[in-house]
Structures are given as C-alpha cells and as structure tokens.
C-alpha cells in the first residue's frame, strides 16, 4: 500500500488531534477507505503495474502525488461518517464539551476542497504517467488514448472548476463524437488513430524533425477545434479546410491521410474529353 501507517497518513492533516491510548488510530479508521482508493487509482488512472512501481519508488514526485490522490479520495468517502458512532440504539454524533461536530455546510465545503486537491494531483500525475512505457502497456491506456484530450486539465478550457474528474468522464463520449466527425470529413480515421498514440510519444523517435513538427501542428489545431465545439461553437469549416490543405501538401509527412478514403473527398475526378462521349468538346 502507498499509505502504510498512521504517521504517513497524518502528514496530510495539519490540524489532526493526537490519538489517545486505547483509541483507534486515524489510520485504522481509514484503512478500508485507503485500500478502496488505491484500487480506484489503479483501475481508472495508473493501471495496476505502474501503481506498484510508483509505490516502490523512493525518489521523485510520482509517489507523493499518488499518496495525495489516495488520501483525498479516501477522505471524500470517509468524511461524512467520521463523526458518527454506532451505538446499541443506533447512530450517534461524536461530541464533547470542548469540540462539537462541524456543520453539514462546512463538511460539504471541506469535501469540495479535498476533491479539488485530488484532481489537481491527478493532473500532475497524468503528465508523468504519459511518458512511462509501463503505463502505455497497462490496462487503462486504451481509455486515455481514445481521444486527443487525454488529461482532465481540459476542464479548465471549458470553465469547469469543480468535480473535474467526474466531469471529464462525462465529456468523453462527446469528444469521441466530435473527433469521429472531424476524421470522416477532414483528417481521416487513419490519421486520427495514429495521432491518438503518437501524442504519448509513441513512435516519436523514428520520425524526422519535419514529421514531428507537422504532427505537432496538426495536434495543436485539431485539439483547438475540439475544445471550440465542446464550448458550444459550430464546426469551423474554413479552419478545418485550411488544416487539410496543410496535410495535403505534405504527402511524405502524413501518409496515413493520403492513403485514406477521406483524402478522396478532396480529389475530385479529372474530366477527360473523349470523342465517343455525347458531350465531346472541340
């Protein structure tokens, strides 16, 4: 596990009271939530093998980021019940003459703040994960590689400030729809599939500087169009046509597009004047 004892857990809490002798430690109270949070992190973001490797790391920023995500995710689910105790007569609120339970509004604000911290850490950890070969070979790679917007940081461009991880997952079907429409009408499914994996640096070293520059140009302009549509704007046909002209003019750099059916949409058949044709022109 990432968090293995009470001391590690308490490093994330600046104002936690010391556990008295005979009382269950904070780690004991949260251990089930921490275990579930690690499973969630592996299933949705890191993959099992990369998380195991991150857990074993002694240096670098990846392990602290993963720890913060796990602690925050565990607290989001544990906080509502931390001040409740089960008695023979039902649930009661933990309280004494010195400390009273926080109000529902304060707890909700705290949960919201913790969720924002978790999502901030996810954004930073994702940037590191995308460069890792073990992550690219993990079971979660396919989910994040299915769009050209594989980081929940895109929510900032959409003015989404809260619940970013949840909001991103809700956006994915719409992103896929937009990309499919742009692929079929402009850039081709073949080039889109290539860019989905290329954006993580796969195959980058095998390409010339001109090929790398060309893909960077297309990725920048294509993602800008996707974000524009996610913000409610209609497709910019002139913008996309100009992008296609860049791709058309560079046969060697974009072979995926030039060998596709989509390319034929931009190559109308050449009229050939034949004497036997009824519409023969002199």
N, C-alpha and C positions, 0 to 999 in steps of 0.2 A: 504493500500500500504506500501511497505518497505520504500520508499523514499517519505516523505510527505511534505517537504518544501525546500526552496532554500538553507537554511543553511546546512541541511543534505547533499544535493546534492553537494554543494561547498566544503565539506570536502574531496571529492575525487579529487579536482582540485587544485594543489599547486600554479598555476600561472593564476588564473581566475581574470579578472578585475571586480571591483565592478560595479553593475548595477546602472545607474544614475536614478534620479527621472523621472517618466514618461515612462521609457523604460521597455519593457517586461523582466522579470527576466529569468535567465537561467532555472529555474525550469518550468516556464510557456512555454518556448520554447521546452523543452524536455519532458513535461508531457505525451504526446501521445506515444512517444518512450519508456518511462519508463513503461507505462502501458502494451504496447505490449511485452516488455522484461520480465515483471513478468509473463505474460501469457505463453511466451516461456519457462521460467524456470519451471513453473508448469507442462506444457504439456510434456516436454522432460526429466526432471531430478528429480524434487522433488515430483510431484503429488500435487493436489490441497490442500488436508487436511494437509499434512506435511508442505507445504509452509505457510499455515495460522497459524499453530502452531509456526513455526520459526519466523514469523512476530511478533507474540505476545511475544516472548522471550525478556527478559531484560538483561540476562547474557549469557555468553558463546560465542563461536566463530561462531556459525552457522549463526546468523543474520547478522553480519558484512560480512561474506563470501557471503551470498545471496545478500546483498546490492551491493557488489562489482561486482558480476556477472551481476546483473540487470543494473547497471550504465554502465559497459563496453559494454554490449550487446546493450544498447540503443545508446551509442556513436558510435559504429561501423556503425549503420544505419543512425545516425543523422549527423555525421561529414561532409559528402560530401555536405550537403545543409545548414550548419550553417552560411556560409559566403555569402549566396545568399539571395537576397530580390526580391519580386515580385513587379514590377512597372507597371503602365498602359501600358508601351511599352515593357514589357517582363521582364526577369530575369536580375538582375544586381549583381555585386560583392560589398560586404560591404568593404569600404576602406576610409581612410582619409590621411592627410599629414603625420601623425605620424606612423600609423600601416597599413601595406599592407597585403593582403591575402597570406597565405602560398602557396608554390608551390604544384603542384599535387604530386610530389615525396615525399615531406615532409608529406603531408596528408596521403599518402599511407603507409609510414613508421609508422606514428602515429597509424593508424588503425591496422596495423600488431602488433604493440606493445600492444595496448589495447586488441586485441584478445588473445594474449599470456597471459596477466594478467587474462582475463576472464577464459581461460582454466586452468590456474594454480589454480584459486579459485574453479573451478568445481571439480578438482581432490581432493582437500581438503574437500569440502563439501560432495562429494560422500562417502568418508571414514566415515564420521559421519552419513550419511543417512543410510548406510548399516546396522547399529546397531539398527535402530529405527523400532519398531513394526508398527507404523502408516505408514512408508514408505513401509514396506513389505506387507501391506494391500492396498496400493494405486494402482491406475490405471496404473502407469508406471513400477511397479515392474516386470511384465511379460517381458517387453523388456530387462531390465538389467539382468534378471535371465535366459535368454535363452542361454547364453554362460558361460564358465568358465573364461572369461576375461571381467568382468563387469565394468571396470574402464578405462577411456580414457588414464590413465597413461601408458597403454601397448604401446602406440605410442613411448615412449622413447626407449623401447626394439627393436622397428622396425626402429629406427633412423628417426622418423618423428618428426620434431621440430615445424612445422608451421601448422596452421589450424587443430589442433588435434581433436577437437570435430567433425568437418566435416569428417576428415579422418577416425575416429573411426567408425562412422555410415556407411561409405562406406566399411569398413572391416568386418562388422558383418555377411553378407551373406557368405563370405569366411570362417570365423571362424566356423559358423554353419556347413558348408560343411565338414570341417576337423574333427570336433567333431563327426558328424554322421558317417563318415568313420571309425574313431577310435572306436566308440561304436559298430558298426556292426561287426567289425573284431577282436576286442580285449576286451574292457571293458564292453560291453553290453549297450543297450539303457536304461535299468532299472537302472543300477548303475549311468550312466551319468545323468539321470533325478534327481536322489537322490542328487548327488553332486551339481547340479545347485542350489538347495535351501539350501543345507547344508552349502555351502560356506558363507552364510549370518548368520550362527549361528543357523539356524532353526533346532531344534531337538538336538542341541549340548549337552544340559544339561542332556538329557536322556541317553547318551552313556557313556560307561566306558572309562577310560583313554586309554586303549588299542585300543578301537574303534576310539576314537578321533585321536590318533596317526596314526593309519592305514589310515584314511581318509586324514589326513594332508600329509602323504607320497604320496598317490596316486594323490592328487590335485597338489602337487608341481611338480611331474614328468610328469603328464599329461599336465599341462599348459606349461611346458618347451618344450614338443613335439609340441604343437600347435604353440607356438612362433617360433620354429625352422622351421616349414613348412611355416608359414607366411613370414619368411625371405627368402623363396625360396628353402629350402632344401627338399630333398625327405624324405619320411617316414622312420624312423629308426626302421626296423622290429625287430632287436635283442633287442633294447632298450624297445620296447613295449612288446615283448615276456617275457623279464625279469620282467616287471611290472605285467603282467598277472600271472606269477609264484608266485609273492608275494600275489596277490589276491587269487589264487587257494589254497595256503597253509593255508589260514585263513578263513575257512568256516563260523565260527560264526561272524566274523567281517564284511564280505561282503556278506550277504545273498542275496542281490539283484542280484549279479553276478551269484552265484551258482544255482539260480533257473531260470536263463535265458536260452534262446536258444543259445546265444553266448557261454555259458560255454560248450555246447555240441561239439563245434568245437575243443575243447581241450581235449575231452574224446572220443577217437576212440573206436568202439565196440570191446569187448573182443572176440577173436576167441574161439569157443567151439568145441572140437573134438567129432563128433558123428559117430557111426558105420554105420548108414544108408547113410551117406554122401559119394559121389563119391570120394572125396579127403581124406578119412579117413587115418590117420597115426597111425602106430603101435609104 
